[in-house]
């Protein structure tokens, strides 16, 4: 009986998990990413100190030659549905110091460059320029290292964070500037969920739960059949319920226990409908599926 209840519970849980997953998939499908057109031209310009060596721009820069980095946020998102978008954005500069081969964050300093702006418009358009005094940050980091006698790897991150009423178009753009590397490579990273078509962890968890429950369900459905087939020669089917008067009744929770008793006592099993009986002296063992 307990096994039947467990099986029923598994079926219900599996069905509900699948229903939730299906509903969420339909909702996600109704959010059409193609209704948005994005144009991200975020870039940077490295201004070098006067020198006789560097004439052409490359992806890498000798750090001692850098005077200033000009970060240009140029981001635009148009909504083809012509509906207004409620959104906000912030821009901050975060200085990070990492020790032990960049495995431990030991210094974190954050400064707001642009406080939160709340807007409601037909499109998102952000154009902001920020000159970064590279020498200032180099000197600042050296002062930190000298003060605490600690060598660190320092990075300055200029972050643009956009949040909207439609979570699918939330955007995070990060410009990373190494501060104390001998050779610097400035990088721009954009994290946008709907452009990358990522699934949330929630989707993966639901899928995983559904698959596990489905596998367990299959095992539970097939296992009793396999056991019954194995012992079919020892099972006698009855046309009516046996008389259990004057017998001590012991109810078993698992069909395997019935067959274990059969093997231990070299007896037979009697089957009436979904009930399995095993008679030993004045004791009857009963399992109901």
C-alpha positions, -999 to +999 in steps of 0.1 A: +000+000+000+028+024+008+045+016-025+013+025-043+010+058-024+047+065-033+041+057-069+010+079-070+030+108-054+058+104-079+032+105-108+017+137-093+051+154-087+062+144-122+031+159-138+033+191-118+070+195-126+062+190-163+033+214-161+054+242-145+081+236-170+057+237-200+040+269-187+072+287-182+084+277-217+052+291-232+057+323-213+092+326-225+081+319-260+056+348-258+085+372-250+098+377-285+135+388-284+133+396-321+110+426-313+141+444-300+169+458-321+201+464-303+230+486-314+259+485-290+289+507-301+306+509-267+343+514-272+374+530-257+403+551-268+437+549-253+456+582-252+494+577-249+520+600-235+543+618-258+568+592-272+589+583-302+579+547-305+541+541-307+524+554-338+498+527-346+470+514-323+471+477-313+451+455-289+479+457-263+495+487-247+527+492-228+512+504-195+539+530-188+530+547-220+493+552-212+482+586-202+444+583-203+417+559-213+385+574-227+355+550-222+326+557-245+293+540-237+271+541-268+241+517-264+207+518-281+178+493-279+147+499-301+114+483-294+096+474-327+063+471-308+063+508-303+056+503-266+073+524-240+100+507-220+103+514-183+140+512-174+168+525-153+206+526-156+236+533-135+273+536-143+301+530-117+338+526-115+350+496-094+387+492-085+396+456-076+428+443-060+435+406-062+463+387-045+478+352-048+476+349-086+442+366-088+426+341-066+417+363-036+399+396-038+415+418-011+406+453-021+373+466-036+365+503-041+334+515-059+325+549-071+292+560-087+298+579-120+261+581-129+234+577-103+203+557-110+182+572-138+146+561-142+131+566-176+101+556-197+107+558-234+100+540-266+137+530-268+168+528-246+195+551-256+226+558-235+256+579-247+282+587-220+319+594-221+343+590-192+380+600-193+400+577-170+432+593-156+454+562-159+484+576-140+462+585-110+451+549-106+486+535-111+499+558-083+469+550-061+475+512-064+513+516-057+504+536-026+482+507-014+509+481-021+535+502-002+513+508+027+504+471+033+536+456+017+514+435-005+517+429-042+483+428-060+469+426-095+446+457-099+418+462-124+395+491-129+360+482-142+337+508-157+302+492-155+270+502-172+239+484-157+205+486-174+174+472-158+139+472-172+104+461-166+111+433-191+139+413-174+148+397-208+164+429-219+184+437-188+220+444-198+254+446-182+283+461-201+318+461-184+350+478-196+380+463-178+413+482-176+443+465-160+462+490-138+496+475-129+503+450-157+534+457-177+513+452-208+476+461-207+448+446-227+415+465-223+384+444-227+347+450-232+321+424-221+284+425-226+260+402-207+226+402-222+203+373-215+179+375-245+207+380-270+225+349-258+193+330-255+203+316-222+181+294-201+178+302-164+189+279-137+152+275-129+147+258-162+175+234-158+165+224-123+129+217-134+141+197-163+165+177-141+138+170-115+113+159-142+139+135-157+148+120-124+112+115-114+104+100-148+133+075-144+122+065-109+086+062-122+098+038-149+117+017-124+088+015-100+064+005-128+087-022-142+102-037-111+071-055-097+064-069-131+100-083-133+097-098-099+063-114-107+077-128-139+106-143-121+085-161-095+054-168-117+057-206-111+054-201-074+022-179-076-012-195-074-041-173-085-073-176-064-108-170-076-120-158-043-105-141-012-090-167+012-104-171+047-080-155+072-100-164+104-079-176+133-047-165+116-023-139+127-020-112+099+012-094+091+010-067+065+041-062+044+052-029+028+072-044-001+065-071-026+101-082-023+095-092+013+068-116+001+092-134-022+119-134+005+095-153+028+088-177-001+125-184-005+132-187+032+104-211+039+101-230+005+064-222+003+039-207-022+023-173-028-014-170-033-027-141-054-062-127-052-068-095-072-040-071-060-033-090-028-005-115-023-007-140+006+020-162+021+009-188+047+034-200+073+018-221+101-008-199+117+007-167+103-004-151+070+018-125+053-001-100+031+011-075+006-014-053-012-003-034-043 
